[in-house]
Amino acid sequence: MSKKSTDQPPTAFRSGFVSIIGKPNVGKSTLMNALIGERLSIITAKAQTTRHRIFGILTGKDFQIVYSDTPGVMKPQYELQEAMMRFVYQSLEDADMILFVVELGDKMDGDNVEILELLRKSGVPALFVINKIDKSKGSQLEDKVTYFKEFSGDIPILCISALDKTNLEPLFDQILEKLPVHPPYFPEDEMTDRTERFFASEIIREKIFLNYKKEVPYSCEVIIASFKEEEKIIRVMAEIFVERATQRAIIIGHGGLALKKVGIEARKDMEAFFGKQVHLETYVRVEKDWRQNKLKLKRFGYVD
């Protein structure tokens, strides 16, 4: 995609890609949802909930911002995580601006140091965003700003709370200032690049993360086998894939009650999201070691 010079009148239309990156669980998805005013990315208290790169598109009279929510940066342990990290690197390649998100209790070690190095190598304008300041006590925030300034160098620091929307307006203003003059990349009524099937699967996957413990949610993938929209109802058939038969038994639960609970919660959220009654059927399948298998990852949309 071509990029034009910003040496244009200030009233010219600005458009560009803003990548939101950081370690798992620092609030990247909450931030994107808050910035666009819609709940596109799923959110749980567990790390590594986001697996794909998801566009959230905000279009105004003279701007279009294409936010990228990305998986949390980590050292990959298996093929699925390798694919997740490729989504992060791709988001840096076409970014016009990068939001490096840390949380109040973070330290500049390990993955955060690696992210900072990626930012400097990219040469892309960036903001160092300290999130979750709503949890600050006493001089903690002031101390943390001083601490992060030792590492941020010439990258500006902005303190926010994505959860209660503190300082999102100054963040928006700084983003808009850095975007190039360029026509919009997407139609003005488009909010995301993802399909309805994708969001149906993500809603179910969120409920799995919220209802099951330990490794089970990480071993699950949700595929929408059928999505039929009628005048008054959407009929969805979803397949939940796990790696082992024991995990299948846990997902289903005694008498099917655990799976029924997931289905009820997912259907309720789908109806709110799509604005229409939803009939949801769910089935649990075993796909042995799918997180380690490139062919299976391709089938599930993680590998081109």
Stockholm file with secondary structure:
# STOCKHOLM 1.0

chainA/1-304         MSKKSTDQPPTAFRSGFVSIIGKPNVGKSTLMNALIGERLSIITAKAQTTRHRIFGILTGKDFQIVYSDTPGVMKPQYELQEAMMRFVYQSLEDADMILFVVELGDKMDGDNVEILELLRKSGVPALFVINKIDKSKGSQLEDKVTYFKEFSGDIPILCISALDKTNLEPLFDQILEKLPVHPPYFPEDEMTDRTERFFASEIIREKIFLNYKKEVPYSCEVIIASFKEEEKIIRVMAEIFVERATQRAIIIGHGGLALKKVGIEARKDMEAFFGKQVHLETYVRVEKDWRQNKLKLKRFGYVD
#=GR chainA/1-304 SS CCCCCSCSCTTSCEEEEEEEEESTTSSHHHHHHHHHTSCCSCCCSSTTCCCSCEEEEEECSSEEEEEEECCCCCCCCSHHHHHHHHHHHHHHHTCSEEEEEEETTCCSSTHHHHHHHHHHHHTCCEEEEEECGGGCCTTHHHHHHHHHHHHHTTSCEEECBTTTTBTHHHHHHHHHHHSCBCCCSSCTTCCCSSCHHHHHHHHHHHHHHHHCCTTGGGGCEEEEEEEEECSSEEEEEEEEEESSHHHHHHHHCGGGHHHHHHHHHHHHHHHHHHTSEEEEEEEEEECTTGGGCHHHHHHTTSCC
#=GC SS_cons         CCCCCSCSCTTSCEEEEEEEEESTTSSHHHHHHHHHTSCCSCCCSSTTCCCSCEEEEEECSSEEEEEEECCCCCCCCSHHHHHHHHHHHHHHHTCSEEEEEEETTCCSSTHHHHHHHHHHHHTCCEEEEEECGGGCCTTHHHHHHHHHHHHHTTSCEEECBTTTTBTHHHHHHHHHHHSCBCCCSSCTTCCCSSCHHHHHHHHHHHHHHHHCCTTGGGGCEEEEEEEEECSSEEEEEEEEEESSHHHHHHHHCGGGHHHHHHHHHHHHHHHHHHTSEEEEEEEEEECTTGGGCHHHHHHTTSCC
//
